[in-house]
Amino acid sequence: MELAQRETTLCMGVRPLWGKLAMIATQDIALKFFFKRRIVLGRENLPTEGAVVLAPTHRSRWDALMLTMAAGRRVTKRDCRFMVTLSEMQGLQGWFLNRLGCFPINKKKPSLVSLRYSIDLLVAGMQLVVFPEGRINRKGKPIRIEKGLVRLSQLALRNGVDVKVVPIGLGYSEVIPRLFGKAAICFGEPIKISEVSRVAAEEFDNKLSSRMSLAEKDALLAVGRIS
């Protein structure tokens, strides 16, 4: 009940019709005809039940489509619920995202409603997507984890939720994906937050960034960017 009430103040949840149309438009048309090959690695590491946070590297606007293809309803029988910035929820793009399970959060000053809604989704055993880097990084800079994800994981732990965080790496055959290029997504082994403390948070961030980096290397290897 609380989840449904909070959802109405933030977004429209996942509308079944729009969800089906989006899968056809993105997975059967856009991804299929843009990339000559789409590679999924480590699928055995993707939980199909229980509270899950997907934590991918962010290299392109195609990342979200690759995630829904590899971990969305057709694979896990559940939707990817994306936490996005306020700016992404504006205009025509925001109109669609609002109907596809995305919800906004102010990174500089997260509202209690957004945070509580995130916890409600995890309590309900759903699949939440958070880009830990916070922005697209195409320049090969070292992965830096923003504090939002570990705080969310610790809040979930306080609420008795056993959250699995899946480190994910995405790679494309070109820095800026091109028509008929290759795309790969690699799921790493899930990790968990052990306790609510500063030390535990630092250990979690270090482990997550390390495993995201390893997953990304595997993805880049698969598309031929590294050898």
C-alpha positions as MATLAB code, in Angstrom:
seq = 'MELAQRETTLCMGVRPLWGKLAMIATQDIALKFFFKRRIVLGRENLPTEGAVVLAPTHRSRWDALMLTMAAGRRVTKRDCRFMVTLSEMQGLQGWFLNRLGCFPINKKKPSLVSLRYSIDLLVAGMQLVVFPEGRINRKGKPIRIEKGLVRLSQLALRNGVDVKVVPIGLGYSEVIPRLFGKAAICFGEPIKISEVSRVAAEEFDNKLSSRMSLAEKDALLAVGRIS';
ca = [
       0.000    0.000    0.000;
       2.799    2.439    0.957;
       4.676    1.510   -2.228;
       1.638    2.294   -4.392;
       0.999    5.582   -2.586;
       4.590    6.753   -2.874;
       4.721    5.695   -6.522;
       1.884    8.043   -7.442;
       3.907   11.014   -6.160;
       7.032   10.153   -8.169;
       6.096    8.291  -11.350;
       3.501    6.115  -13.010;
       5.241    2.792  -12.416;
       5.434    0.370  -15.326;
       2.428    0.645  -17.616;
       1.897   -2.821  -19.206;
       1.073   -1.546  -22.696;
       3.975    0.892  -22.810;
       6.277   -1.761  -21.373;
       5.439   -4.201  -24.174;
       5.768   -1.534  -26.851;
       9.109   -0.436  -25.412;
      10.461   -4.000  -25.517;
       9.483   -4.331  -29.175;
      10.890   -0.917  -30.104;
      14.179   -1.278  -28.236;
      14.991   -4.997  -28.237;
      13.405   -6.196  -31.469;
      14.145   -3.125  -33.558;
      16.684   -0.593  -32.215;
      19.257   -2.949  -30.697;
      18.795   -5.671  -33.290;
      19.336   -3.389  -36.291;
      21.914   -1.006  -34.794;
      24.391   -3.578  -33.486;
      25.512   -6.516  -35.603;
      26.190   -8.485  -32.407;
      24.987   -8.203  -28.815;
      26.932  -10.288  -26.294;
      25.817  -11.230  -22.781;
      28.417  -12.599  -20.355;
      28.021  -13.913  -16.805;
      24.265  -14.367  -16.987;
      24.554  -17.026  -14.262;
      25.435  -14.191  -11.852;
      22.096  -12.460  -12.391;
      19.605  -13.215   -9.590;
      16.078  -13.869  -10.799;
      14.358  -13.331   -7.458;
      14.759  -11.266   -4.318;
      15.888   -7.659   -3.931;
      18.532   -6.794   -6.516;
      20.424   -3.636   -7.378;
      22.033   -3.647  -10.811;
      25.167   -1.478  -10.757;
      26.463   -0.930  -14.318;
      29.259    1.157  -15.750;
      27.932    4.059  -17.800;
      29.480    4.478  -21.238;
      26.620    5.310  -23.590;
      22.927    6.087  -23.908;
      22.631    2.507  -25.181;
      23.494    1.170  -21.707;
      19.916    1.240  -20.447;
      18.651   -0.636  -23.507;
      21.359   -3.279  -23.131;
      20.382   -3.702  -19.482;
      16.702   -4.210  -20.199;
      17.591   -6.661  -22.984;
      19.875   -8.752  -20.738;
      18.113   -8.414  -17.379;
      14.580   -7.241  -18.121;
      11.207   -8.937  -18.184;
      11.994  -11.345  -21.018;
      14.914  -12.785  -19.019;
      14.130  -12.366  -15.312;
      10.323  -12.048  -15.517;
      10.549   -8.654  -13.860;
      11.157   -5.066  -14.910;
      14.232   -2.907  -14.456;
      13.283    0.042  -12.252;
      15.698    2.864  -13.101;
      16.734    5.611  -10.692;
      17.471    8.609  -12.948;
      18.349   12.291  -12.580;
      15.722   15.010  -12.529;
      16.841   16.327  -15.929;
      16.236   12.952  -17.584;
      12.607   13.059  -16.511;
      11.913   16.249  -18.447;
      10.239   16.722  -21.823;
       9.208   13.963  -24.236;
      11.873   11.592  -22.925;
      10.556   12.074  -19.394;
       7.008   11.364  -20.562;
       8.085    7.919  -21.758;
      10.414    7.182  -18.840;
       7.634    8.068  -16.432;
       5.602    5.168  -17.859;
       8.455    2.662  -18.007;
       9.381    2.283  -14.352;
      11.846    5.157  -14.045;
      11.743    7.618  -11.174;
      13.715   10.796  -10.451;
      16.144   11.605   -7.679;
      17.941   14.844   -6.898;
      21.568   13.745   -6.537;
      22.569   16.916   -4.678;
      19.721   16.694   -2.206;
      17.792   13.383   -2.410;
      14.243   13.672   -1.127;
      12.984   11.347    1.562;
      10.180   10.278   -0.770;
      12.640    9.104   -3.455;
      14.805    7.268   -0.945;
      11.829    5.657    0.746;
      10.417    4.614   -2.605;
      13.736    2.977   -3.506;
      13.658    1.018   -0.252;
      10.014    0.058   -0.854;
      10.962   -1.402   -4.243;
      13.703   -3.491   -2.636;
      11.449   -4.578    0.244;
       9.016   -5.776   -2.435;
      11.819   -7.875   -3.961;
      12.133   -5.850   -7.130;
      15.072   -5.060   -9.408;
      16.500   -1.558   -9.136;
      19.058   -0.040  -11.530;
      21.502    2.561  -10.219;
      24.456    3.900  -12.231;
      27.082    4.201   -9.461;
      29.283    6.612  -11.436;
      26.396    9.028  -11.825;
      27.262   10.093  -15.376;
      28.519    8.785  -18.714;
      32.279    8.249  -18.752;
      33.736    7.764  -22.242;
      37.294    8.860  -21.452;
      38.448    5.710  -19.693;
      38.828    7.410  -16.332;
      39.067    5.127  -13.262;
      35.666    4.112  -11.909;
      34.575    6.360   -9.049;
      31.565    5.296   -7.025;
      29.220    7.988   -5.757;
      27.972    7.525   -2.190;
      24.308    7.093   -3.066;
      24.387    3.362   -3.756;
      26.124    2.301   -0.560;
      23.809    4.524    1.485;
      20.819    2.963   -0.215;
      22.190   -0.537    0.484;
      22.754    0.330    4.145;
      19.248    1.762    4.469;
      17.868   -1.436    2.967;
      19.923   -3.480    5.437;
      18.462   -1.458    8.300;
      15.022   -2.371    6.974;
      15.890   -6.066    7.045;
      16.337   -6.421    3.278;
      19.024   -8.789    2.001;
      20.082   -6.863   -1.106;
      22.318   -8.344   -3.772;
      24.286   -5.743   -5.717;
      25.399   -6.942   -9.143;
      28.484   -5.227  -10.634;
      28.059   -4.855  -14.396;
      30.402   -3.827  -17.173;
      29.330   -2.560  -20.575;
      31.562   -2.353  -23.630;
      31.194   -1.315  -27.260;
      33.469   -1.906  -30.234;
      33.860    1.890  -30.548;
      34.050    4.538  -27.838;
      30.916    6.115  -29.284;
      28.778    3.187  -30.514;
      28.369    3.086  -34.291;
      25.951    1.404  -36.639;
      26.757   -2.292  -37.134;
      29.227   -2.294  -34.267;
      29.295   -4.778  -31.397;
      27.994   -4.380  -27.829;
      28.619   -6.504  -24.738;
      27.324   -6.602  -21.192;
      28.964   -8.620  -18.429;
      27.389   -9.494  -15.075;
      29.817   -9.930  -12.192;
      29.296  -11.932   -9.021;
      26.817  -10.210   -6.658;
      28.088   -8.558   -3.481;
      26.350   -7.494   -0.279;
      26.796   -4.776    2.301;
      27.869   -6.412    5.550;
      26.951   -3.783    8.114;
      26.045   -0.140    8.621;
      29.369    1.588    9.247;
      31.848    3.869    7.495;
      34.426    1.104    7.223;
      31.902   -1.299    5.707;
      30.825    1.405    3.238;
      34.417    1.999    2.086;
      35.028   -1.739    1.692;
      31.807   -2.074   -0.281;
      32.668    0.808   -2.630;
      36.177   -0.548   -3.239;
      34.900   -4.038   -3.982;
      32.120   -2.739   -6.230;
      34.402   -0.486   -8.292;
      36.939   -3.306   -8.646;
      34.345   -5.809   -9.846;
      32.716   -3.285  -12.193;
      36.136   -2.677  -13.714;
      36.778   -6.402  -14.159;
      33.341   -6.895  -15.727;
      33.962   -4.012  -18.097;
      37.308   -5.482  -19.175;
      35.557   -8.749  -20.020;
      32.965   -6.820  -22.047;
      35.644   -4.854  -23.908;
      37.546   -8.065  -24.609;
      34.382   -9.605  -26.073;
      33.904   -6.720  -28.523;
      37.572   -6.562  -29.501;
      38.473   -3.204  -27.916;
      41.241   -4.825  -25.835;
      43.164   -8.060  -26.151;
];
